[in-house]
C-alpha cells in the first residue's frame, strides 16, 4: 500500500504523458538509428524530474489539497512530509545522473527544469498567470529536451509550441477548478483575482490562438495531410466542444472534466504531429 501511495504521489498519468512526449520528440527529430540508451536515459531523466516536481508541489500544497484534493497521499497523511522530501531528492539525483549520460545540453535543461519546478511550487504559482506560464513552458520544454537528446532541436519547435499553448489553457482551467481551496489558502490565482467571466474570455482567446496555430504547419507544408486530417477531425472539434462546455457549465465537476479532456487532446495532438511528420 505504501509503494502504491508513492506511485500516486508521482502522478503516473502525467509521468506517462512526459515519457510519451520525450519519445515522440526523439522520433520527430528527423534522425534515424537511435541507440536504445538514448530513449532509456532521456525517458528516465524526464520522468523522474516530472515526478519530483509533482512531489514538491504536493509538499507545499498540503493544506490546500486537504480542501481541493483530499485523497492525495500527502494531504491524506498516507506519506509523511519527510519521506516525500527524501523521495523528491532521490528522484532529482537519479534524473541528473541519467541526463549526464546523454550530453551537457540535456543535463543543463534538466537542472533548469528542476530549479523552475521548485520555485514554481514555492512561490511562482501564487502569482496570477506566472505559475501557469511556467508550467506550460516546462511542458513545451519536454520536446526541446527530447530534441537535445537526439541532437536536433529545430524539428521540435512546433510540438513545443503546441504543448505550451494547450497546457497553458489547462493550467488556467485547473486554477478555476481549485478556486475554493486556493481562496481559503490566500492564493492569488488568475480566476480568484479577475473572476470567472474574465477567465473565460482569456481561455477563449488562448484556445482560438491554439486552433489557428494548428493550421499553420499544414499551410506552410511543414507536416503532411495526415496531420491535417487528425487535427480537423479530432483535435479541433474537441477544442470547440471544450469551449462550448465551459461556456454553459463552470462547476468544479465540469472543470475537472474539461481538464481531463485537454490532457487527452494533447495525446491526439502528438499523434497528429507524429503521423504528419
C-alpha positions as CSV (number, residue, x, y, z in Angstrom):
1,X,0.0,0.0,0.0
2,X,2.9,2.4,0.8
3,X,4.5,1.8,-2.5
4,X,1.2,2.4,-4.3
5,X,0.9,5.8,-2.5
6,X,4.4,6.8,-3.6
7,X,3.4,5.9,-7.1
8,X,0.3,8.1,-6.8
9,X,2.4,10.9,-5.3
10,X,4.3,11.0,-8.6
11,X,1.0,11.2,-10.6
12,X,1.6,8.3,-13.0
13,X,-0.7,9.6,-15.8
14,X,1.4,12.8,-16.0
15,X,4.6,10.8,-16.0
16,X,3.3,8.6,-18.8
17,X,2.5,11.7,-20.9
18,X,6.0,13.0,-20.2
19,X,7.7,9.8,-21.3
20,X,5.5,9.6,-24.4
21,X,6.3,13.3,-25.2
22,X,10.0,12.6,-24.9
23,X,9.8,9.5,-27.1
24,X,7.8,11.3,-29.7
25,X,10.2,14.3,-29.6
26,X,13.2,12.0,-30.3
27,X,11.3,10.3,-33.1
28,X,10.4,13.7,-34.6
29,X,14.0,14.9,-34.6
30,X,14.4,13.6,-38.2
31,X,17.2,11.3,-37.4
32,X,17.4,7.6,-37.5
33,X,19.1,4.6,-35.9
34,X,19.0,5.8,-32.3
35,X,20.7,3.6,-29.7
36,X,18.2,2.3,-27.2
37,X,20.2,4.1,-24.5
38,X,19.1,7.5,-25.7
39,X,15.4,6.6,-25.3
40,X,16.1,5.0,-21.9
41,X,18.2,7.8,-20.3
42,X,16.0,10.5,-21.8
43,X,12.8,8.9,-20.5
44,X,14.3,8.3,-17.0
45,X,15.6,11.9,-16.8
46,X,12.4,13.5,-17.9
47,X,10.1,11.1,-15.9
48,X,12.0,11.4,-12.6
49,X,12.2,15.2,-12.9
50,X,8.5,15.4,-13.6
51,X,7.7,13.1,-10.7
52,X,9.9,15.1,-8.3
53,X,8.2,18.3,-9.5
54,X,4.8,16.7,-8.6
55,X,6.1,15.7,-5.2
56,X,7.4,19.2,-4.2
57,X,4.2,20.7,-5.5
58,X,2.1,18.5,-3.2
59,X,4.6,19.2,-0.4
60,X,3.9,22.9,-0.5
61,X,0.2,22.4,-1.2
62,X,-0.7,20.0,1.7
63,X,-3.2,22.4,3.3
64,X,-4.7,23.5,0.0
65,X,-5.1,19.8,-1.1
66,X,-6.9,19.0,2.1
67,X,-9.7,21.1,0.6
68,X,-9.3,20.6,-3.2
69,X,-7.7,17.1,-3.4
70,X,-8.1,15.4,0.0
71,X,-7.3,12.0,-1.4
72,X,-3.8,12.8,-2.4
73,X,-1.2,10.8,-0.4
74,X,0.4,13.8,1.4
75,X,-2.9,15.6,2.1
76,X,-4.4,12.4,3.4
77,X,-1.4,11.6,5.6
78,X,-0.5,8.3,3.8
79,X,3.0,9.6,3.3
80,X,5.0,11.8,5.7
81,X,6.5,15.1,4.6
82,X,10.0,13.9,5.5
83,X,9.6,10.7,3.4
84,X,8.2,12.8,0.5
85,X,11.3,15.1,0.6
86,X,13.7,12.2,0.7
87,X,11.9,10.7,-2.3
88,X,12.0,14.1,-4.0
89,X,15.8,14.4,-3.6
90,X,16.4,10.8,-4.8
91,X,14.4,11.3,-7.9
92,X,16.1,14.6,-8.8
93,X,19.5,13.0,-8.3
94,X,18.6,10.0,-10.4
95,X,17.3,12.3,-13.2
96,X,20.6,14.3,-13.2
97,X,22.6,11.0,-13.4
98,X,20.5,9.9,-16.4
99,X,20.8,13.3,-18.1
100,X,24.6,13.5,-17.9
101,X,24.8,10.1,-19.7
102,X,23.4,11.9,-22.8
103,X,25.0,15.3,-23.2
104,X,25.6,18.6,-21.4
105,X,22.6,20.3,-23.1
106,X,20.3,17.7,-21.7
107,X,21.9,17.9,-18.3
108,X,21.5,21.7,-18.3
109,X,17.8,21.5,-19.4
110,X,17.2,19.0,-16.6
111,X,18.9,21.2,-13.9
112,X,17.0,24.3,-15.1
113,X,13.7,22.4,-15.1
114,X,14.2,21.1,-11.5
115,X,15.0,24.6,-10.3
116,X,12.0,26.1,-12.1
117,X,9.7,23.4,-10.7
118,X,10.9,24.1,-7.2
119,X,10.4,27.8,-7.4
120,X,7.0,27.3,-9.1
121,X,5.8,25.3,-6.2
122,X,7.4,27.5,-3.6
123,X,6.4,31.0,-4.9
124,X,5.6,31.5,-8.6
125,X,2.3,29.6,-8.5
126,X,0.9,32.3,-6.2
127,X,1.4,35.0,-8.8
128,X,-1.5,35.3,-11.3
129,X,-0.6,33.7,-14.7
130,X,3.1,33.5,-13.8
131,X,2.8,30.0,-12.4
132,X,0.6,28.9,-15.3
133,X,3.2,30.2,-17.8
134,X,6.0,28.4,-16.0
135,X,4.1,25.0,-16.1
136,X,3.2,25.5,-19.7
137,X,6.7,26.5,-20.6
138,X,8.1,23.4,-18.8
139,X,5.7,21.2,-20.7
140,X,6.8,22.6,-24.0
141,X,10.4,22.3,-22.9
142,X,9.9,18.5,-22.7
143,X,10.0,18.5,-26.5
144,X,13.1,20.7,-26.6
145,X,14.6,18.3,-24.1
146,X,13.9,15.3,-26.5
147,X,15.4,17.2,-29.4
148,X,18.5,17.9,-27.4
149,X,18.8,14.2,-26.5
150,X,18.5,13.4,-30.2
151,X,20.8,16.2,-31.3
152,X,18.3,18.1,-33.4
153,X,16.2,20.7,-31.6
154,X,14.9,22.6,-34.6
155,X,12.3,20.0,-35.6
156,X,10.7,20.2,-32.2
157,X,9.8,23.9,-32.1
158,X,6.2,23.3,-33.4
159,X,5.4,20.4,-31.0
160,X,6.8,22.5,-28.1
161,X,4.6,25.5,-29.0
162,X,1.5,23.2,-29.3
163,X,2.3,21.7,-25.9
164,X,2.8,25.1,-24.4
165,X,-0.5,26.5,-25.6
166,X,-2.7,23.6,-24.7
167,X,-1.1,23.3,-21.2
168,X,-1.4,27.0,-20.5
169,X,-5.1,26.7,-21.1
170,X,-5.3,23.6,-19.0
171,X,-3.4,25.2,-16.1
172,X,-5.9,28.1,-16.1
173,X,-8.8,25.6,-16.1
174,X,-7.2,23.8,-13.1
175,X,-6.9,27.2,-11.2
176,X,-10.6,27.8,-11.9
177,X,-11.4,24.4,-10.6
178,X,-9.4,25.0,-7.4
179,X,-10.8,28.4,-6.6
180,X,-12.4,27.3,-3.3
181,X,-9.3,25.8,-1.8
182,X,-6.9,28.4,-3.2
183,X,-9.1,31.2,-1.8
184,X,-9.1,29.6,1.6
185,X,-5.3,29.4,1.4
186,X,-5.0,33.1,0.5
187,X,-3.6,32.4,-3.0
188,X,-3.9,35.0,-5.8
189,X,-4.5,32.9,-9.0
190,X,-5.9,34.5,-12.1
191,X,-9.5,33.3,-11.6
192,X,-9.5,34.5,-8.0
193,X,-8.1,37.9,-8.9
194,X,-10.1,38.5,-12.0
195,X,-13.3,36.4,-11.7
196,X,-14.7,33.6,-13.9
197,X,-16.0,35.9,-16.6
198,X,-12.6,37.4,-17.5
199,X,-11.0,34.0,-17.0
200,X,-13.4,32.5,-19.6
201,X,-12.5,35.3,-22.0
202,X,-8.8,34.6,-21.6
203,X,-9.4,30.8,-22.1
204,X,-11.5,31.5,-25.2
205,X,-8.8,33.8,-26.6
206,X,-6.0,31.3,-26.0
207,X,-8.0,28.4,-27.4
208,X,-8.7,30.4,-30.6
209,X,-5.0,31.0,-30.9
210,X,-4.3,27.3,-30.5
211,X,-6.9,26.4,-33.1
212,X,-5.5,28.9,-35.6
213,X,-2.0,27.7,-34.8
214,X,-2.9,24.1,-35.8
215,X,-3.5,25.2,-39.4
216,X,0.0,26.7,-39.8
217,X,2.1,23.5,-40.1
218,X,-0.1,22.2,-42.9
219,X,-0.5,25.6,-44.7
220,X,3.3,26.0,-44.8
221,X,3.9,22.4,-45.7
222,X,5.8,21.5,-42.6
223,X,3.5,18.5,-42.0
224,X,1.5,16.5,-44.5
225,X,-2.2,15.6,-45.0
226,X,-2.3,13.0,-42.1
227,X,-1.6,15.8,-39.6
228,X,-4.4,18.0,-41.1
229,X,-6.9,15.2,-41.1
230,X,-6.4,14.2,-37.4
231,X,-6.4,17.9,-36.3
232,X,-9.6,18.7,-38.2
233,X,-11.5,15.5,-37.3
234,X,-10.4,15.1,-33.7
235,X,-8.2,17.8,-32.1
236,X,-10.1,21.0,-33.1
237,X,-13.6,19.6,-32.7
238,X,-12.7,18.6,-29.2
239,X,-11.4,22.2,-28.5
240,X,-14.7,23.6,-29.8
241,X,-16.6,21.2,-27.5
242,X,-14.4,22.3,-24.7
243,X,-15.3,26.0,-25.2
244,X,-19.0,25.2,-25.5
245,X,-19.0,23.1,-22.4
246,X,-17.0,25.8,-20.4
247,X,-19.5,28.5,-21.6
248,X,-22.5,26.6,-20.2
249,X,-21.1,25.0,-17.1
250,X,-18.3,26.3,-14.8
251,X,-19.0,23.9,-12.0
252,X,-16.0,22.3,-10.3
253,X,-17.0,18.9,-11.6
254,X,-17.2,20.1,-15.2
255,X,-13.9,22.0,-14.9
256,X,-12.3,18.8,-13.8
257,X,-13.8,17.0,-16.8
258,X,-12.6,19.7,-19.1
259,X,-9.1,19.5,-17.7
260,X,-9.0,15.8,-18.4
261,X,-10.3,16.4,-22.0
262,X,-7.4,18.8,-22.6
263,X,-4.9,16.2,-21.3
264,X,-6.3,13.6,-23.7
265,X,-6.4,16.1,-26.5
266,X,-2.7,16.5,-26.1
267,X,-2.3,12.8,-26.9
268,X,-4.2,13.4,-30.1
269,X,-2.1,16.4,-31.0
270,X,1.0,14.4,-30.6
271,X,-0.4,11.6,-32.7
272,X,-1.3,14.2,-35.4
273,X,2.3,15.6,-35.4
274,X,3.8,12.1,-35.5
275,X,1.6,10.9,-38.3
276,X,2.1,14.1,-40.3
277,X,5.9,14.4,-40.0
